Amino acid sequence: MAPAVEQSAGGAGGLTMIGVGAWGPDGSGAALPGAATLGQGLGDGDREALAVLLSVTGLGPLTLGRLVEMLGSPSAVLAFARSHGAVTGLIEASRAPDGQAQAMPSTVARAIAEVDARAAAIVREVKQLELKVVVPGDREYPRRLLAIEVPPPALFVRGSLESLASEHVIAVVGTRHPSPGGRRIASRIAAGLVRAGATVVSGLAIGIDGAAHAAVVSEGGATVAFIGGGHARLFPRAHDRLADAIVDSGGAVVSEYAPSTEPSKGTFPQRNRLISGSSDAAIVVEAGARSGALVTASWALEQGRECFIVPGSIDAPSSAGCNGFLRDWPDLARIVSGIPQLLDDLGLSAAAGLPGLVPQSSEPDGVVIRSRVRPPSAAAMLSGRSPAELAVAEALVHGAVTVDEVVALTRLSVGAVLGAVTRLEALGLVRAVHGRYEPAGPLATTDPAAANPAAA
């Protein structure tokens, strides 16, 4: 479904298709031979050797894993590469014991033999960029990535990966050319997720990715960016400051590529499998018909993750891919119908102050008034107001911004919602902005995690 690689960490190689396989996506069973266990028990010398080997163009994780299995360690591979007849020996060592895998090309074996001349410079670059080389045996290595097929043998990490150990990790991705509305939706989704305690993962790209990262940073939360090249070739350069802010806020910028690796058409699809693989679910906000965000969505489905798609107008090119994906995968991809509904689908309603709605009473016209599990707190300006006004005020505080979202959250009729909004506007508690509604006055300062403004 989605393209990935037995490809170099140092450049574009031939793409192959890899699927979930016998070991993923739930992580049951043993890891792929040599790949997931490649970095276990490594000391500093072996980590440096691994960083050097990952800079070799054409050397993929499976072949590297076989070399380490045959020769004992990354340091031993480099030492062997300096010996007489190393090229022939490396080719033979790269063959799978059962003979099912081809040996590496002589060009790759020669590149390994020659990389020692650059080893000191590569190690120095890793240190200058303040990168950690995190391997599968490390506590910080993301446990969700261990459950995908062919986990990266090493991650070059700037910052902290602690947030990827959170109970909920959600990817938010989309087009590099979003509409203003798409950018706002991505920001609202990311902000809602971090308020609910989730970690947001994305790809640091211009557009939806950047909007999601920036929203999390603004909320004071942690976010992780997986980049499609080496740290010394950060792309896009326009997001240098955003990358700094992500690290400063407790998150991380991560690559499976050696620092000087140039991003390419081959590296980004491979990177996308890490965005989905490190997450519990992927949310696509806007995506054109050929958007790379759809590759992430495909990876999410193949890896057994949930996939949520924000639908758009059939006339909007930036939504063509989203709408098409929903049509092609109706039983797997789920529609995002609103922020509160999305949080509920992700199991984050309670953490966001939006616990499951329970019918409590009905008015004569059949309108159901809903109550919340969270303990209520009184608000002076809402004291004595109608049940509809209380329910609408509460919905707005908890993130609903359109009439449709308020209707879905409160189960009130459209007429009842519009009437309540009008009365709340007259009180100075609600403000209309371009057809959307937001809390105003005292209602705007109400903390949804600590108070229930709809309680009398």
C-alpha positions as CSV (number, residue, x, y, z in Angstrom):
1,M,0.0,0.0,0.0
2,A,2.7,2.4,0.9
3,P,6.3,2.6,-0.4
4,A,9.3,2.1,1.8
5,V,12.8,1.0,1.5
6,E,15.6,-1.4,1.7
7,Q,17.5,1.8,0.9
8,S,20.4,3.8,2.1
9,A,20.1,6.1,5.1
10,G,22.4,8.3,3.1
11,G,20.6,8.8,-0.1
12,A,17.9,7.7,-2.6
13,G,18.1,4.1,-3.6
14,G,15.8,1.8,-5.3
15,L,12.4,1.6,-3.6
16,T,10.9,-1.8,-2.7
17,M,7.6,-2.6,-1.2
18,I,7.5,-3.8,2.4
19,G,4.4,-4.8,4.2
20,V,3.4,-5.5,7.8
21,G,4.9,-9.0,7.7
22,A,5.0,-11.7,10.4
23,W,6.2,-9.4,13.2
24,G,4.0,-6.3,12.9
25,P,2.1,-4.2,13.5
26,D,1.3,-5.3,17.1
27,G,4.9,-6.2,17.9
28,S,4.1,-9.9,18.7
29,G,6.8,-12.4,18.0
30,A,10.4,-11.8,17.3
31,A,11.9,-8.8,15.6
32,L,13.2,-9.0,12.0
33,P,16.6,-10.7,12.1
34,G,19.3,-8.2,12.6
35,A,17.2,-5.1,12.1
36,A,15.3,-4.3,15.3
37,T,18.0,-5.8,17.5
38,L,20.9,-4.0,15.7
39,G,21.5,-1.4,18.4
40,Q,21.0,-3.4,21.6
41,G,23.8,-3.1,24.1
42,L,25.9,-0.6,22.1
43,G,28.6,1.5,23.7
44,D,29.7,4.9,22.5
45,G,32.2,3.4,20.1
46,D,29.5,1.2,18.4
47,R,27.1,4.1,18.3
48,E,29.6,6.2,16.5
49,A,30.4,3.4,14.1
50,L,26.7,2.9,13.5
51,A,26.3,6.7,12.7
52,V,29.2,6.3,10.2
53,L,27.7,3.2,8.5
54,L,24.3,4.9,8.2
55,S,25.9,7.6,6.1
56,V,26.8,5.0,3.3
57,T,24.6,5.5,0.3
58,G,22.8,2.2,-0.7
59,L,23.2,0.4,2.7
60,G,19.8,-0.4,4.0
61,P,18.8,-1.5,7.4
62,L,18.3,-5.2,6.6
63,T,21.7,-5.5,4.9
64,L,23.3,-3.6,7.8
65,G,21.6,-5.9,10.2
66,R,23.0,-9.0,8.4
67,L,26.5,-7.5,8.5
68,V,26.3,-6.9,12.2
69,E,25.0,-10.4,12.8
70,M,27.8,-11.9,10.8
71,L,30.7,-9.7,12.1
72,G,29.5,-9.0,15.7
73,S,29.0,-5.2,16.0
74,P,29.0,-2.0,14.1
75,S,32.6,-1.3,15.2
76,A,33.6,-4.8,13.9
77,V,32.0,-4.0,10.6
78,L,34.1,-0.8,10.2
79,A,37.2,-2.6,11.4
80,F,36.6,-5.4,8.8
81,A,36.1,-2.7,6.1
82,R,39.7,-1.6,6.7
83,S,41.2,-5.0,6.1
84,H,42.7,-6.4,2.9
85,G,40.0,-7.9,0.6
86,A,37.3,-6.1,2.5
87,V,35.0,-5.5,-0.5
88,T,34.7,-9.2,-1.3
89,G,34.4,-10.1,2.4
90,L,31.6,-7.6,3.0
91,I,29.7,-8.9,0.0
92,E,29.8,-12.4,1.3
93,A,28.9,-11.3,4.9
94,S,25.8,-9.5,3.6
95,R,24.3,-12.7,2.2
96,A,21.5,-14.1,4.3
97,P,22.3,-17.5,5.9
98,D,19.3,-19.1,4.2
99,G,20.3,-17.7,0.9
100,Q,17.0,-15.9,0.4
101,A,18.4,-12.4,0.4
102,Q,20.8,-11.1,-2.3
103,A,24.2,-9.9,-1.3
104,M,24.9,-6.2,-1.5
105,P,26.2,-4.7,-4.7
106,S,29.9,-4.2,-5.0
107,T,29.4,-0.4,-5.2
108,V,27.9,-0.5,-1.7
109,A,30.6,-2.7,-0.3
110,R,33.2,-0.4,-1.8
111,A,31.5,2.6,-0.2
112,I,31.6,0.9,3.2
113,A,35.3,0.2,2.7
114,E,35.9,3.9,1.9
115,V,33.8,5.5,4.6
116,D,36.4,5.2,7.3
117,A,38.2,8.1,5.7
118,R,35.2,10.3,6.6
119,A,34.4,8.7,9.9
120,A,36.0,11.3,12.2
121,A,34.1,14.1,10.3
122,I,30.8,12.3,10.6
123,V,31.2,11.7,14.3
124,R,32.3,15.3,14.8
125,E,29.1,16.5,12.9
126,V,26.9,14.4,15.1
127,K,28.4,16.0,18.2
128,Q,28.4,19.6,16.8
129,L,24.6,19.3,16.1
130,E,24.1,18.0,19.6
131,L,22.4,14.8,18.3
132,K,21.9,11.6,20.3
133,V,22.1,8.3,18.5
134,V,19.2,6.3,19.9
135,V,19.1,2.6,19.2
136,P,16.4,-0.1,19.7
137,G,17.9,-1.3,23.0
138,D,17.7,2.2,24.6
139,R,14.9,3.1,27.0
140,E,14.2,6.3,24.9
141,Y,13.7,4.4,21.7
142,P,9.9,4.7,20.8
143,R,8.2,1.5,21.7
144,R,5.6,2.0,19.0
145,L,8.3,2.0,16.3
146,L,9.6,-1.4,17.6
147,A,6.2,-2.8,16.4
148,I,6.6,-1.8,12.8
149,E,8.4,-3.9,10.2
150,V,12.0,-2.8,9.8
151,P,12.4,-0.4,12.7
152,P,15.2,2.1,12.1
153,P,18.5,0.7,13.3
154,A,19.2,4.2,14.9
155,L,17.5,7.5,15.3
156,F,19.4,10.8,15.2
157,V,17.6,12.8,17.9
158,R,17.8,16.5,18.8
159,G,15.8,17.0,21.9
160,S,13.9,14.5,24.0
161,L,11.8,11.5,22.9
162,E,10.1,11.2,26.3
163,S,6.8,12.5,24.9
164,L,6.6,9.5,22.6
165,A,6.1,7.3,25.6
166,S,2.8,9.1,26.3
167,E,-0.4,7.0,26.5
168,H,-1.7,8.8,23.4
169,V,0.4,9.8,20.5
170,I,-1.4,11.2,17.4
171,A,0.0,12.3,14.0
172,V,-1.4,15.3,12.3
173,V,-0.4,15.7,8.6
174,G,-1.5,17.4,5.4
175,T,-0.7,19.3,2.3
176,R,2.2,21.8,2.0
177,H,-0.3,24.2,0.3
178,P,-3.2,24.4,2.7
179,S,-6.2,26.8,2.5
180,P,-6.5,29.3,5.4
181,G,-9.3,27.2,6.7
182,G,-7.2,24.0,6.6
183,R,-4.4,25.7,8.5
184,R,-6.9,26.8,11.2
185,I,-8.4,23.3,11.5
186,A,-4.9,21.8,11.9
187,S,-4.1,24.3,14.6
188,R,-7.4,23.6,16.4
189,I,-7.0,19.9,16.2
190,A,-3.4,20.0,17.4
191,A,-4.3,22.4,20.3
192,G,-7.2,20.2,21.3
193,L,-5.0,17.1,21.3
194,V,-2.3,18.6,23.5
195,R,-4.9,20.0,25.9
196,A,-6.2,16.4,26.2
197,G,-2.7,15.3,27.1
198,A,-1.7,13.7,23.8
199,T,1.6,14.1,22.0
200,V,1.4,15.4,18.5
201,V,3.7,14.0,15.8
202,S,4.2,15.4,12.3
203,G,6.8,16.1,9.6
204,L,7.9,19.7,10.0
205,A,6.8,20.5,6.4
206,I,5.5,23.9,5.4
207,G,1.7,23.9,5.6
208,I,-0.4,21.6,7.8
209,D,2.6,20.0,9.5
210,G,4.0,23.3,10.5
211,A,0.6,24.6,11.7
212,A,0.2,21.5,13.9
213,H,3.7,21.8,15.4
214,A,3.3,25.6,16.0
215,A,-0.1,25.1,17.7
216,V,1.4,22.6,20.2
217,V,4.3,24.8,21.0
218,S,1.9,27.7,21.6
219,E,0.0,25.6,24.0
220,G,3.2,24.7,25.9
221,G,3.0,21.1,24.9
222,A,5.6,18.6,23.5
223,T,5.6,17.7,19.8
224,V,7.9,15.5,17.7
225,A,9.0,16.2,14.1
226,F,10.3,13.4,11.9
227,I,12.3,15.0,9.1
228,G,13.0,13.6,5.6
229,G,16.8,14.3,5.5
230,G,19.7,14.7,7.8
231,H,19.8,17.3,10.6
232,A,22.6,19.2,8.8
233,R,20.3,19.5,5.7
234,L,17.1,20.5,7.6
235,F,14.2,20.9,5.2
236,P,12.5,23.3,5.0
237,R,15.0,25.9,6.1
238,A,12.1,28.2,6.8
239,H,11.3,26.1,9.8
240,D,14.7,26.5,11.5
241,R,13.1,28.5,14.3
242,L,10.2,26.2,14.6
243,A,12.6,23.3,15.0
244,D,14.4,25.2,17.8
245,A,11.0,26.0,19.5
246,I,10.0,22.3,19.3
247,V,13.2,21.2,21.1
248,D,13.0,24.1,23.6
249,S,9.4,23.1,24.5
250,G,10.5,19.5,25.4
251,G,9.9,17.8,22.1
252,A,12.3,16.5,19.5
253,V,13.4,16.7,15.9
254,V,14.2,13.2,14.7
255,S,15.8,11.6,11.6
256,E,16.8,8.1,10.7
257,Y,19.3,9.6,8.3
258,A,22.9,10.6,9.0
259,P,23.3,14.3,9.4
260,S,24.5,15.2,5.9
261,T,21.9,13.2,4.1
262,E,20.1,15.3,1.5
263,P,16.3,15.0,1.5
264,S,14.9,13.4,-1.7
265,K,11.8,11.9,-3.3
266,G,12.8,8.6,-1.8
267,T,13.5,9.7,1.7
268,F,10.1,11.4,2.4
269,P,7.9,8.3,1.8
270,Q,10.3,6.3,4.1
271,R,10.1,9.1,6.7
272,N,6.3,9.0,6.6
273,R,6.2,5.4,7.9
274,L,7.9,6.7,11.1
275,I,5.3,9.4,11.5
276,S,2.5,6.9,11.4
277,G,4.4,4.1,13.1
278,S,5.3,6.3,16.2
279,S,1.6,7.1,16.6
280,D,-1.7,5.5,17.6
281,A,-3.6,7.3,14.9
282,A,-3.0,9.6,11.9
283,I,-5.2,12.6,11.1
284,V,-5.1,14.1,7.6
285,V,-6.4,17.6,7.5
286,E,-6.0,18.6,3.8
287,A,-4.4,16.6,1.0
288,G,-4.4,17.0,-2.7
289,A,-4.8,14.0,-5.0
290,R,-1.0,13.2,-5.0
291,S,-0.1,14.5,-1.5
292,G,2.5,12.8,0.5
293,A,0.1,13.0,3.5
294,L,-1.9,10.2,1.8
295,V,1.3,8.0,2.0
296,T,1.2,8.5,5.7
297,A,-2.5,7.6,5.8
298,S,-1.7,4.4,3.9
299,W,1.1,3.6,6.2
300,A,-1.2,4.1,9.2
301,L,-3.7,1.6,7.8
302,E,-1.0,-0.9,6.9
303,Q,0.6,-0.6,10.4
304,G,-2.7,-1.2,12.1
305,R,-3.2,2.4,13.2
306,E,-6.4,4.4,13.1
307,C,-6.8,6.9,10.3
308,F,-9.0,10.0,10.4
309,I,-9.7,12.2,7.4
310,V,-11.0,15.8,7.4
311,P,-13.4,15.9,4.4
312,G,-13.6,19.0,2.3
313,S,-15.5,20.6,-0.6
314,I,-15.6,18.6,-3.8
315,D,-14.4,21.7,-5.6
316,A,-11.3,22.2,-3.4
317,P,-8.1,20.7,-4.9
318,S,-6.6,20.7,-1.4
319,S,-9.3,18.2,-0.3
320,A,-9.4,16.0,-3.4
321,G,-7.0,13.5,-1.8
322,C,-8.9,13.4,1.5
323,N,-12.3,12.9,-0.2
324,G,-10.8,10.2,-2.5
325,F,-9.2,8.4,0.4
326,L,-12.6,8.3,2.2
327,R,-14.2,6.9,-0.9
328,D,-11.5,4.3,-1.5
329,W,-11.3,3.1,2.1
330,P,-14.8,3.6,3.5
331,D,-14.5,0.8,6.1
332,L,-11.1,1.8,7.4
333,A,-10.7,5.6,7.2
334,R,-12.9,7.6,9.6
335,I,-14.4,11.0,9.0
336,V,-13.5,14.0,11.3
337,S,-16.9,15.6,11.8
338,G,-15.8,18.0,14.5
339,I,-13.1,18.6,17.2
340,P,-15.2,17.3,20.1
341,Q,-16.3,14.2,18.0
342,L,-12.7,13.6,17.0
343,L,-11.5,13.7,20.6
344,D,-14.3,11.3,21.6
345,D,-13.3,8.9,18.8
346,L,-9.7,8.9,20.0
347,G,-10.8,8.2,23.6
348,L,-9.6,11.6,24.7
349,S,-13.0,13.2,25.7
350,A,-12.6,12.8,29.4
351,A,-9.0,14.2,29.4
352,A,-10.2,17.1,27.4
353,G,-13.1,17.8,29.7
354,L,-15.6,16.3,27.3
355,P,-16.7,13.1,28.9
356,G,-19.4,10.9,27.3
357,L,-22.8,12.7,27.1
358,V,-25.6,11.2,29.1
359,P,-29.3,12.1,28.6
360,Q,-30.7,13.8,31.7
361,S,-34.0,15.4,30.9
362,S,-36.2,16.5,28.0
363,E,-38.0,19.8,27.3
364,P,-41.6,19.7,26.0
365,D,-40.4,19.9,22.4
366,G,-38.3,16.8,22.8
367,V,-34.9,18.5,23.0
368,V,-32.6,16.5,25.2
369,I,-30.5,18.4,27.7
370,R,-27.2,16.7,28.4
371,S,-25.2,16.5,31.6
372,R,-21.4,15.9,32.0
373,V,-19.6,13.5,34.2
374,R,-17.1,16.2,35.2
375,P,-18.2,17.9,38.5
376,P,-20.0,21.2,37.7
377,S,-18.9,24.7,38.9
378,A,-21.2,27.7,39.0
379,A,-20.7,30.8,36.8
380,A,-22.4,33.9,38.0
381,M,-23.4,35.3,34.7
382,L,-25.0,32.0,33.7
383,S,-27.0,31.6,36.9
384,G,-30.6,31.2,36.2
385,R,-30.2,30.9,32.4
386,S,-32.2,28.4,30.3
387,P,-31.0,24.8,30.0
388,A,-30.3,25.5,26.3
389,E,-28.1,28.5,27.0
390,L,-26.2,26.5,29.6
391,A,-25.6,23.6,27.3
392,V,-24.5,25.9,24.4
393,A,-22.1,27.9,26.7
394,E,-20.5,24.7,27.9
395,A,-20.1,23.4,24.3
396,L,-18.4,26.6,23.2
397,V,-16.0,26.5,26.2
398,H,-15.1,22.9,25.3
399,G,-14.1,23.8,21.7
400,A,-17.2,23.7,19.5
401,V,-17.1,26.7,17.1
402,T,-19.8,26.1,14.5
403,V,-23.6,25.7,14.9
404,D,-23.2,22.1,13.6
405,E,-20.6,21.2,16.2
406,V,-22.8,22.7,19.0
407,V,-25.8,20.8,17.7
408,A,-23.8,17.5,17.6
409,L,-22.4,18.1,21.1
410,T,-25.6,19.2,22.8
411,R,-28.2,17.4,20.7
412,L,-30.3,20.6,20.7
413,S,-32.1,21.6,17.5
414,V,-30.5,24.2,15.2
415,G,-33.2,26.7,16.2
416,A,-32.6,26.2,19.9
417,V,-28.8,26.6,19.4
418,L,-29.2,29.8,17.4
419,G,-31.6,31.3,19.9
420,A,-29.3,30.4,22.8
421,V,-26.3,31.9,21.0
422,T,-28.2,35.2,20.4
423,R,-29.1,35.5,24.0
424,L,-25.5,34.7,25.1
425,E,-24.2,37.3,22.6
426,A,-26.5,39.9,24.3
427,L,-24.9,39.0,27.6
428,G,-21.4,39.5,26.2
429,L,-20.5,35.9,26.8
430,V,-20.3,34.8,23.1
431,R,-18.7,36.6,20.1
432,A,-19.4,35.8,16.4
433,V,-16.4,35.8,14.1
434,H,-16.9,35.1,10.4
435,G,-19.8,32.7,11.0
436,R,-18.1,30.9,13.9
437,Y,-18.7,31.5,17.6
438,E,-16.2,31.8,20.5
439,P,-16.5,32.5,24.2
440,A,-16.2,36.1,25.2
441,G,-16.0,38.1,28.4
442,P,-15.9,35.9,31.6
443,L,-16.7,32.8,29.5
444,A,-13.5,33.2,27.5
445,T,-11.4,32.8,30.7
446,T,-13.1,29.6,31.8
447,D,-10.8,26.6,32.0
448,P,-12.6,23.7,30.4
449,A,-10.5,21.2,32.4
450,A,-11.4,22.7,35.7
451,A,-14.9,24.2,35.4
452,N,-18.3,23.5,33.9
453,P,-19.7,26.9,32.8
454,A,-23.1,25.3,32.1
455,A,-23.7,24.3,35.6
456,A,-26.1,26.5,37.6
